Amino acid sequence: MIVTRYVCMAEGCDFCDNDEENAERHAEQYGDSHDLIKIEYDTYSKRLKAKIIDSNTINAQLS
């Protein structure tokens, strides 16, 4: 099983944490998007993968 979490890199932002959809809504509502770190943990192989999703990628997905 793969467990996925998102962490917002903007200081003090709890709104975006753990949900890419929240980050997308944040970008739509406020025109201010934050870079996220996507963390995937495979519980079977015990491997961790992390990737930065920049705000430009999130905004491109909205268009």
N, C-alpha and C positions, 0 to 999 in steps of 0.2 A: 504494500500500500504506500502511496506517495502522499505526504502531507505537505501542503503549500501554505506559506505565510508571506505577507507583504509588510515591509517596514518602510515608513516614510522617512526620507533623509532630512526633511525640513525640521529645524529645531523647534521643539514644543508642539508639533502637530500630532494630535491623537486621532484626528478625523480620518486620515488616510490609512492608518495602520491596519494591517491584516485584511484589507479588502481592496482589490484593484477597482471594483465598481465604485466604491466610495471616492477613490482618487479621481475617477472619471467624472463623477457628479460634482466633485469639488472644482474641477477644471471648468465644467459647464457653468456652474453657478457663479463663481467668483472670477473667472478668467485667469486664475492663478493656479498653476499646477506644480506639483512637486515631483522630484525624482524618487523612485521607489526601489527598494532592494527586494527581489523575489527570491525566496528561499524555499527549496524543495528538499525534503528529507525522505529517502526511501527506507521504510522500516524493515524491509526484507534484507536488503544488502547493506544497510546501515551506512549509506552514502549521503553526503550533503552537497547540494549544488546551490550556488548563489549567482544571481545575475542582476545587473542594474538596468532598470527600465527607466529611461529618461523621459522627462515631461514632453518632449517633442514626439516621442513614440506614442504616448498616451493621447496627445492631441490629434495625431494623424489617424488613430483608430476611431476617433469621434467623428471625423469628416466623412 
